[in-house]
């Protein structure tokens, strides 16, 4: 439905924007955390080296260059002259002109010069004396934080998360709105189907009221009862379908499908003869009331369209119980074999043979089959229509009781 699709789009957009905001905040936080961690480690290592050099200078010994992660080390006097330096810093100008105060002799510095990479260093004043030299120890800023490489590394996965998250949100919101969409469609179609009998009932009652001398009250009452019966049938069928599609659980039990079908055939009224063939006990696990409704719908539909007879076969194949109901009528065109299972769908022949039908019987029958993890289809037949119900078979040969035999594939087919 356009309106529900619009709601889905708006909700998905809002959720995706929120996800984008959270991802940006998380990415920025991660970027800052990584930068802080890298810089903090560099400054910590530089502080250790600067402290060692300062201690040696205070002891009157020129420090010996040491190899390590901190490769830029200089000892600079009060006049800004380089007294000693590590090999990597020998040919460099003073790493910094900053001199820490006597009461705060250890300072972190980030020195940047035009066209040169920045240097992270520690400035350590050897002593509080006014002419005390300063030890500068540090290293060039790591490329990961000196460029935008870190941002690119974070932005790539973040963008993928947003895209996948938006797709997932679209799917989740669509699943959440699907029952609402189904209810809207059911209500729309039901209101359309209810309009005709209500309108007919209203016309009859208005005619009886406006022309009491020309209307037989008994005919009016009979017509009103007929319209009321059709209304009641539609309401009952809609309630049944709502319960089935709403997933309301029904008591399940082991059921001999062959015996159930035989009993329904014996009690089923109609002028068309029904011939039944069974191959022993065929046990399934399900709701007896729902399966009776399904069998009754198939028998009624077959008798309504049969020319002379209806044939019913109950057996098993491929780990499934199989019920086949075949009539010798005109059959159903291949193009209409799925359409007849839609709600309120009635072909022209069906309307001609039963004007009071609701058009929900086959839809309810397929819902019952799906509720039992089975299928209901129309298959090819030399003559007439052939409805085939397949349900998971309950195996009685297992020691200690029956067990449910499940096939390795979902056999629901295109009707779902």
N, C-alpha and C positions, 0 to 999 in steps of 0.2 A: 504494500500500500504506500502511496506517495507520502502521506503524512507520517507514517511510522518510519519510512526510510529517511525522511527529513529529521525526525527525532533521533534516529540512530546516528545520522551524520553530525548533528549538533552535539550530542553526548560524546561521540568519539572525538570531535574537534576539541571540546572542552577538556576531556581526559588527556588527550595528546598534548595540549598546551600545558596542562599541569605537569605532565611527565617531562616535557621539555624544560619547564622552569626548574623542576627538581634536578634534572640531569645537568643543567647549566650550573646550578648552585653546587651540586656535587662535583662537577668537573673543575670549577674554580677552586673549591676547597681542596680537591686532590692536587691541583697544580701548585697551590700555595704551600701545601704540606710537603710535597716533594721538593720544591725549591728550598723551603726552610730546612728540610732534613739534609739536603746536599750542602747548603751554605754552612749550616751549623757544624757538620762534620769537618768541612774545610777549615773553618775558624778554630775548631778544637785542636786539629792537628797543627795548625800554625801557631797556636798559643803554646803548645808543648815545645815546639822547636824554638820559638822566641824566648821562652823561659830558660831553656838550656843554654842558648847563646848568652843571654844576660848574666846568668850565673857564672859562666866562664869568664866573661869580661870583668865582672866584679872581683873575680879571683886573680886578675892580672894576667890572664892567659888568653891569647887570641884563639877564638874557636876554630875547630877543624870542620870544614864543610862535610856535611853528612848527606847521603842519598836518601830519597824517599818521596812521598807524594808532595811534600812541601819543598819545591825546588828553587824558589826565589827567596834568597836571604841576603840581607845587607846590614852592615853595621855602619851607621852614619853619625859623624860627630856633630857638635853644636853649630858648626859653620856650614853644615850641609855637605861635607866631603865624605866620600865613601872610604871607610877605613879597611873594611874586609867584606867579602861577598862570596856567595856560593858560585860554582862555575856557571850556572844558568843566568845569574844576575850580575856577572862581572862586567859585561859590556853595556849594561843598562844604566841609564841615569838613575838618580835616587828614586826608589819606588814610591816615596811620598815625601812631601815637605811638611807634613803635619808632625808636631811634637806634642806628645801627651803632657798634661799638666803634672806637676810634682805630686799632687795628692791623688791623681788618677792615672797611674803610669801605664795601664794596659788598655788599649782601645782597639775596637774593630774598625777597619776601614775598607771601603770599596773605591779603588782608584781607577778612573776611566780617562783615557786620553784620546784625542781625535784620531780616527783611523787605526786604533789599537784596541785589542780586546781588554776588557776590564780585568783588574787583579783584585782578588780577595786576600787581605793580609791582616796581620796583627801588628800593631805598633807597641813596642815594649820599651819604656824609658828605663835605662839601666839603674839609675838612682835619682833621688830628688834633687841632686846638685844642679846648679844652673847650667854648668857646662857638660852635663851627663850626655853620653851618646844614646842613640835610639836604635834598637834592633827591629828591623822590618822583616817579617817572615810571612810568606803566602804563596799563592799559585794563581795561574791564569784561571778565570772563571770557566767551569766545565761547559763544553759545547751544548749539553742538554738544556742548561738554563741560560746560556748566553744567547741562544737563538730561540726561534719559535717551534723547535722540534718537539718539545714537551707538549705544547698546546696541540700540535697536530696529532701526536700519539694519543692524547686524551680525546680530542674531538672526533676522531674516526670511530672508535667503539661507541662513544656517546651518541653519535648520529645514528648508528646502526641500532642501538637500544631504543631510540625514539621511534624509528621506522617500524621495528618489530613490535614495539609496545603499542603503537597506533594500530597496526594490523590486528594485534591480539585484542585490543579494546573494541575494534569494529566487530570482531567475531563474538566476543563475550556479550556485548550489548545487543547484537543481533539475536543471539540465543536467548537473552533475557526478554527481548521484546516479541519473540516468536509466538509464545502462547497468547499474548495480547492481540497480535495480528490474526491468529487463528480464531480467537473469540470474536473479533470484529467482523471477520468474513462470515463466520457462522451466524452471527446476529443479523448481518445484512441480508444474507440469503434466506434465513428463517423469516424475517419480517416480510420479505417479498412473497414467500410461499404462504404465509398466514393471511396476506392481504386479500387473496381471492376468496377463500371460504368466508372470511369476515364480511367482505363486500356482498357476497351472495346471500348470507344470512340477513344482512341489513336490508337488502332489496326485498326479500320475502316478507320480513316483518313490516317494512314501510308500506308495501302493497296491501298487506292484510289490514293495516291501520287506516289507509286512505280509501280503500275500496272494500269494505267489509261485506257488502252485498254480493260481490262478484268473486270472492275468494273462499274456497272451502277451508275451514279451520284445520281439518285433519291433514289436508295436503300441506298447509303451511307448517304444521307441527312436525310432519314427517320430514319435510325439507330442512327445517331448523335442526332436527335431531341428526339428520345426515351430515349437515355442515358442522354441527357440534362434535360429532364423532370423528370427522376428519381433523378438526382442530385438536381434539384430545390425542389422536394418533400422532400428529406432528409433534405436539409438546412432549409426549412420552418418548418418541424416538429421539428428539433433540436432547432430552435429559439423559437417555441411555448413551448417546454418542458423547455427551459432555463428560459423563463418568468414565467412559472408556479412554477418551483422549486426555482426561485429566490425571490418569494414572492411579485412580482410586483402586486399592487392592480388593480382590474378591477371593473368598475361600477356595483354595485349590485342593483337589483330592485325586487319587488314582481312579480313572474312569475307563470302563470297557467301551470304546467308541463304537464297536460293532453292535453291542447290545443297546446302547443309547440310540443309535440310528434306527435299529430295527423297531424299538419301542415307539419312536416318533413316526415311523412309517405306518405302524399299526393304528396309531391314534389320529393320524392325519386325515382330515376329511377332504373330499374332492371327487369330482367325477372321473378324473384321469387315473388310470391304474398305475401303480408303482411297483416295479420289480427290483428286488434287492438281492445282491450277491455279497457274501462275506467270506473271508478266509481265516476262520478261527477267531480267537480273541485278539483284539487290537487295543492295547492299553496306552492311554495318554495321561498326562497330569494337567488338570485344569479345573475351571469353574463349570460345574454341571449346568447351572442356570444359563450361563453365557453360551455354552456349546449347544444346549437345546435351542436357544434363540437362533443361533447360526444355522443349525440343521433345518429348523422350521422355516427360516427365510429362504434357504436354497430349495426346499421342497415346494414351498408356495410359489416361488418364482418359476420353477420348472413346470409345475402343473398349470400355471397360468398361461404359459407359452407353448405347451406341448400340443401336438396334433392328436395323438392317440395314447402315448405311454411315456413313462419316465423310468429311467434305469439308474439304480443306485449301487455303487460298488464300494466296499470297505476292505482295505488290505494294508500292506506295508511294503515299503521299498526304500532302500538306501538309508535305513535307520530312522525313517519317518512313517508315521501313520498317514494313509492316503484315503481320502473320501472323494468319490467322483459322483456327481449328479448330472445326468445327461437327459435332455428332452429331445423329441423328434419334431420340433417346431421349425420355424424359419431360420433360427440361429441368429447370431450377432455378427455384424460386419467387423473385420479386424480393426478398422479405424475407431470403432466404438467400444472395443473390449476393455479399455481402461476407463473410458469416460463414464460407463455405467456404474462404476464404483464411486463416482463423485457424488457429493451431497445434493439431493433434490434433482438428480438427473433422471429423466424418464424419456425413453425413446417413444417415437410415435406409436409403435405397436403396443407398448406397455400402457400408454394412455388410453388406447382404444380398448384394450382388454380389461383394464381396471382403472376407471376414472377416479376412484377414491384413494388410490395409493399415495404414499407420502414421498416416495423417491429416496428414502433413507435406508431401506432394508439391506441392500447390497453394501452400502457404505458402512453400516453397522457391522455386517458380517465380516468385512475385511478388517475393521478395527478389532473385532474379537479375535480373529486369526493372528493379527500382529501382537495383541496382548498376550497370546499364548506362544509367542516366538515362532509363529508359523506363517504360511502364505495362503492366499486365496486368489486364484487366477482363472481366466477363461482360456481353454486350450482348444486346439483344432479337433474337430469331430466330423465324421462323414455326413452327419445330418444334425440339425438343431444346435443347441448350445451345450457346452460341456464345462461345468464348473468343477475345479479341482482344489480341494483343501489339503494342505500338508502340515502336519504337526509333529513336533519331536516325539519319538516313540519311547514308551516306558517298557524297558526290557524286564521280562519276568524270569529269565533264566539265571539271574545273579543270585548266588547263595545269600541268604539272610534277608531277602526281600527284593523288591523291584528297584531298578535304577533307571535314570533318565539317559537316553542315548542322544548325544548331541553330534550333529554333523560338523565337519570342519569348515563350513562356510556359512555365511548369512544368506538365506534363501528368500529374502523378502521380495526381491524383484522391483520393478519400476512403479508399482502401485503406491508405494509409501510416499 
